[in-house]
């Protein structure tokens, strides 16, 4: 009798069910030529006794093997390895330490994207300073999910699920077109909209269609690193233009356009990432003029337009006369919850058509129920009511953070209070090294999500923290600075 206990090993610490482990071991033995076609297996009772498992476990393993044609079961007579399997060269069946196939590296050349780091909280930290995210405790997520369930339960929905949803549901696109016209002065139809899985997907799709021309792309310095990563991955030459208190240096852009062909200018006019600076009116006007004169496209990333505290926000560049040269990008992840991945792209219909086809190559469509649920919240003005409440709370938190920073860290930091958004840009004096500070804070269970070593600064997201949490966090930073001063 074949010594099956030597080829079947069971590890009860694995997540893989025991019956699957038995089946996989037998398949491996057949592939290695250890078990030849026609080799009889033990009965389910005998195999269960040999392996010290329940008989039903062996029955399940045999059923799995039979379904895949690895074995033949003759009721009440015999179970044996299928005769259909070609005879393989026998290999030693002694137990050997083998590396599971997917623990090896792929040795065939492939494109490497490189490391991408995004700020994420972890259980190992008690405090986490994000880069500017909403407080999901205030979010109307329960209303969204309730509407989602109601829509999913309707019988009439079954036919709609078979429809092409790559561009986004017509219901959401119609409601969103009306919403953007009402709140941002962007007059479009539903055909000018592509619904995406967040602003990052919109940036990638737009960049793929525009940066493929291999002409230069202008970005701010510093800039949103994930946008830079996209352009770099597409081998688009990046030209960094300095930022100041009025935003992107548009005069510098003009000089660059006079010397070289620029295809794209990526800009975050409302609250630049990471510095939170707002692009001035004068520079907005000139940027639009340059776009027309030198025929480049503006990718306008307006990720948190909805949050302004001191006055009405400037209307987006996309609301002005721009002759179709602006790709406008926005997201509801900053309104609802970062986990709700719904973003959008606004562009001329011919560009939207191609972006939709490109998106179809990687993602045929989004969550139809979630998109229509969001459309309901927009239509019933629940989004507007939520924003009104959230802006009041975030305004208070911004002011509280500014007071705490000035009171506790005033001699070590410099910052400007942003007119909107969900984060503040905190620069440290040269006596404090941001990397050392971040490492010291990490030892004290506080993680900073977004630091900039070059600027010796970090982005302090205040919207997601209640006032007590802000106080505790600033106090931790103060203690860490005092600790660094004593040791240096």
C-alpha angles and dihedrals in degrees: 000000000000114000096240092171088071095059101034114071123176123203111188091191091068121096089225109101115252094242089055091049090054092048094047092050092051092047090050091051090052092048091050091051093244092118110043127204109281095025107145119235126212119266115265090255094050094044091049091052092047094050095037094236134123116279090236088061091058091045089054091049092050091047089053092050092045092050089055092046094244093123138025119225118205105190115244091355120061149337116210142161109278116266089218092073112096116243110263129202108268118247129193110281095204113126109268131180102249126184111234107248096245093052088071122086121249106252096191111096115260137165113277119211096192128219119324116192121196124178110259131167118237134196091245091071127069094199128034126188106204125197095252118310133159123259102253088199086074096042122114087229092130090057090047093052093045090054090045091056093047092052093046091051095057114105092214089065095071093078093048093055089067092057123101105268100172096115092043131265115306090231094059094042092053093047092044092050089054092045094051091048092050099043104028107022093242107145109203142133127238089263090067091062134085117185113216141177092266138311093294092064089048091052091049095048092047093046092049091057096041108030093051087085087076092227120132125288120207120216134168123261110258099024143170100292096212091058091050089049091055093052092045091051089054090050091241112158107247121213114193118212121195123252125219136171090292095049129243116018099246094180088061089051089054092053091049092050090054091057106035142017112267117194102176139022112195110203138171099199102176105048110355117219118267103359098048090222118153120226109243123242092246092053092046091056093047093046090055090049091050091049090056095042097047097029100233127146122243116216101203111199106196099172098156106021091137095070115079122139113176101046143339110305124247110264114253121268086245090066091063129076102280104151093238094300097124128086104197119204130191141157143207092209089090090051102044115015133315087241091062100082105200119135135151144213125212118200143129112300095251091056093045089052092056094042088052092052091048091049089050089063092063105020123020094199149334132250103298094195093050092048093050091045089056089048089056092051090050093047093048089047093239089131090054092049091048092050092050091054095041093050091055092051095044091048090057092047092050091053092045092052092049090052093048093048093049092046099044105026105020096125093048104043143046126203144153122228106243119228090229145342130085103274144053127219109230119195120194125215116252091259089071119061110210093212092053090046092051091050092049091049091048090058087054092052097259119122124197109207102198123032129162113207093189093054092036087228144111138208114245112203106206103170096078094051129081116224094261090052090051091052093050092047096049090047090054090052091049092052092047091052091050089050091052093048091052094049097043 
